[in-house]
Amino acid sequence: MPTDTQARLRRLLQDLLSPVILPALVLTGCLGVTAALWHSASTDAEQDAQADFDGRVRELVNNLDQRMQTYVQVLYGVQGLFASSQHVDRDEFQTYLAGQDLNHHFPGLHGVGYMQLVGPRQIEAHEAIVRRSGYPGYRVFPASEREWHAPIVYLEPFNENNRQAFGFDAASEPRRRAALEQARDSGLPAMSGKIRLVQEAGVPAQAGFLVVLPVYNHPQPTNTLAARRAAINGWVYAPFRVGDLMAGLGGPRAAALDVEIYDGDAIMPEALMYDSAPNAGDQLRATRQQISIASHRWTLRIAMLPAPATARYDKAQLTGGFGVALSVLLAWLTWLLARGRVRAREGLERSRALAEELKEGQSTLMVLADSAQRSQAVLRSILDSTIDGILVDNLKGTVLNSNRRFRELWNVPEYLDWQSDGAVLMAHMCAQLRHPECGLRLDQPAQLTLPGVQRGTPLQEEHEVLQLKDGRVIEKHTRGLQLGSEPARIWSFRDITERTRVEQREQTRRHVLELLATGAPLQTILESVVAGVEADNEDMLCSILLLDEQGEHLLVGAAPSLPAFFNAAVHGKSIHSGLGACGQSVLTRSRVIVEDIRSAPSWAEYRDLAVQARLGSCWSDPIFSANGTVLGTFAIYHREARLPSIANSALIEQGARLAGIAIEQAQAAVALRAGEARFRSLYDHAPVALWEQDWSAVRSALAEFELSGIDDLAAYLQANPSQLRRLASLVRIMDVNAAALEQVAAPPGRKDLKELTLAQNFDAAAMPNFARAVTALAQGQHFFACEGSFERLDGVARLNELTLLVMPGHTHSLDFVIVSTLDITERRRMDDELRVLATTDFLTGLPNRREFMGRLQEEEGRLQRDIGACAAVLLLDIDHFKRINDEHGHAAGDAVLRQLADLMRECQRKIDMLGRIGGEEFAILLPGTDLDAAAVFAERLRQRVEQTPMQLDDGMALDITVSIGIAAMGGKAPGGDPALIRADQALYCAKRGGRNRVELMDIEADRPGLPAPAASG
């Protein structure tokens, strides 16, 4: 291990000393050192530059702050001047400031002034005072109406430039006014925002600002906000131009800086007040500072102007250039040294190469031998891990090789010496085949010589499927190959039992399903199941026994390969009589395996019969339905005694399951056909007319309506009768029963569906009902019923009661709709007649008492809903009617009653209600009529009756009169029965008053009123 490590280190060292790597390493190292030195020098230069910049910034900001504090102190001095004197006149103000020598000691200060607080009504007086003091042109400007004014009255030095601000009202401008209010309310100095001074005349104009200090009226208190506002007299102030303020500030060190001053906290173009270098280019370093002056904040952006490189920067550049040149020189010298070393080593290597070639020749032989052993082991591992059984022979009867899977497939025992004698192996394999003559031979001349195949020519590939006695199916492939210079053959075997079983099961299942679909008999279907199992298992004899309805006997369902006498003997035998394996399978509900029928106790009764049929073993499996009920048994017989293999067990289970499916499906088909026959008989002989209809075309049309954006289908069909008729034409009549044909008057014994249309359910008058039915189905309803009319085939219109039912499962397609119809024409006629008989007086044809009272209750309900409405009730009685019956007979009395009823009809309005409530007594209801109008109507009727003679049947004319009582309904007395009672009282008042008259009953007094006025006309 140490030797290997040393060798690797030597190789690594040699690689590093190569002419390519070593110069590159030297160049990289030198450049790295140069970069480090250059970076250190650059960093020092940058730190020095940043420290210098920071010092300049601090110095500038401090100078600006100190200068502004000094100016504020000047204002404090002026404020003290006003505080120390009751009144400071212009001369005192000028003398004080002249002593300060503002222009010399306070550069940038444009002046110091005083603004006087003037009320809105004091402007004229103020201007007059100033004008009298020697300034006749003085005025406060700009003129405007405000709560207070702050004109400039003092401003020193009072030169030509400052005179422009004389009289300027600082309260007229928002920013100046804000500063004045802040100083007034706080009592402290206040600075305005960015403004343009009134006296600004320079080009370009400089931004300006004011610093103001309040002047209070002493000795008034100023400790509260309200007190300060009450004590304010004015303000001393100083105007500034920012450019003049910054001139010379900071000296030569500040000249290298680009200073920008912004009003407020934000850096915005509109807030810019000062820029020392407007056209400055790119700036390497900058800072943002904020300064507060007189309670107002400025934002300063200070940047370093471009300047010539310093000595430190020159040193960094010189260090980098010298280091690169030196690095390249050292790399070139290293390359020269490395190339000479490599050439010397190459000569040494060539001298060693000859010696190594001799050693390699010897080691190659050893490697080839080892490789051959490893290849053989790998080949063996690959062969043993494949899923196919592999066998290789040399076409001369000798087996060259085989894998583990081959020995497992063919159950090759360990003791079998098959490598030295291939014929023994072939005999062992053929003994397991169902057909030993299949051709598995190694020594057969046809297989050994393979005529027509020359050396070096590949053998033709062969394929064969082998059936084993234990039920397995093995697929065999053979093909030729060349092993060195000798031909050989490779055999591959694959177990395809499961695949074959699946294919057989699927083929048998499809055949059984085809038979079920075509309605084949159950026996044919079961024989197909049996044939499917026996087709690939020639040594098997299968049978299917069915359990009868009582579950006590087994019946032969299918056993085509068993002798007829055997089937006849077991058919119908009880499961309790020891019917071999099949009976036990039913009783135990499990599989029963009988290896040898001759020795099985369960076959004692049928042993001789089984021997006669040459049956040696029996395997039986119960057949279950889907719900677990035993339907029968599936049995497999063999000629010799044997036990089932795993493949045989799977085959039994598969056959029983398939037989169960076939039996259940066949039984279901029989039950379905019987049910269909019963339903057809019930359908054809039903006493109700039944129609089978297809509304699928209507469903498609409704889908088109929905896509076109129709939301309210009912309203659309009502507005478009043509679309409704189109939908009716789309309904197809698929079938009808005899009652339907009789209902539409179809010719007897003739059923022509082409003659039938939807008019036999919905005629033109019943189209609204059809629209309701379509709307209901479109909303997903399954049931619809209505009464309407239809048209028979002979053109007669009849009434019907129709019920429409969408069959389950057809809601979306509407292709199966059952319509039942009942002709109710006669029933409707009888109902109408009964209604007339129940509501009409048979003699006069007028409504009877019951109908009149019902109408009276309806009117009472209307009056209760409408308090302002009114109505009147009239009771009419024929005077001396008993005398007419006694003198002329009851026929004459009946004639009089009928003619009186006719006269009443002639006088009534359409809304009036007449009625005969008993004998010769009649009643009239006058809706919407008050008591006076009812009296006029009653008087007119009385006169009409009096003036119209009644004609009897014998030609005799008879004069009659009537008495009428009237009562009102409505208001506080809407009741019908009380009104009828009052009308009856009024009637009897008329009788007692001499008859042939009209009496009114007063509601309030509940007593008869005055006789009715005479009717006009």
Buried (B, 14 or more C-beta within 10 A) or exposed (E): EEEEEEEEEEEEEEEEBBBEEBBBBBBEEBBEEBBEBBEEBBEBBBEEBEEBBEEBBEBBBEBBEEBBEEBBEBBBBBBEBBBEEEEBEBEBBBEBBEEBEBEEEBEBBBBBBBBBBBEEEBBEEBBEEBEEEEBEEBEBEEEEEBEBBBBBBBBBBBEEBBEBBBBBBBBBBEBBBBBBBBBBBEBEBBBBBBBEBBBBEEEEEBBBBBBBBBBBBBEEEBEEEEBBEEBBBBBBBBBBBBBBBBEEBBEEEBEBBBBBBBBBEEEEEEBBBBBBBEEBEEBEEBBEBEBEBBEBEBBBBBBBBEEEEEEBBEBBBEBBEEBBEBBEEBBEEBBEEBBEBEEEEEEEEEEEEEEEEEEEEEEEEEEEEEEEEEEEEEEEEEBBEBEBBBBBBBBEBBBBBBBBBBBEBBEBEEEEEBEEBBEBBBBBBBEBBBEEEBBBBBEEEEBBEBEEBEEEEEBEEBEEEBBBBBBBBBBBBBBBEEEEEEBBBBBBBBBBBEEBBEEBBEEBBEBBBEBBEEEBEBBEBBBBBBBBBBEBBEBBBBBBBBBEEEEEBBBBBBBBEBBEEBBEBBBEBEBEEBBBBBBBBBBEEEBBBBBBBEEBEBBEEBBEBBEEBEBBBBBBBBBBEEEEEBBBBBBBBBEEBBBBBEBBBBBBEBBBBBBBBBBBBBEEBEEEEEEEEEEEEEBEEBEEBBBBBBBBBBBEBBEEBEEEEBEEBBEBBBEEEEBBEEBBEBBBBEBBBBBBBEBBEBEEEEBEEEEBBBBBBBBEEBBBBBBBBBBBBBEEEBEBEBEBBBBBBEEEBBBBBBBBBBEEEBBEEBBBBBBBBBBBBEEBEEEEEEEEEEBBBEEBBBBBBEBBBBBBEEBBEBBEEEEEBBBBBBBBBBBEBEEBBEEBBEEBBBBBBBBBBEBBEEBBEEEBBBBBBEEBBBBBBBBBBBBBEBBBBBBBBBBBBBEBEBEBEEEEEBEBBBBBBBBBBBEEBBBBEBBBBBBBBBBBBBBEBEBBBBBBBBBEEEEBBEBBEEBEE
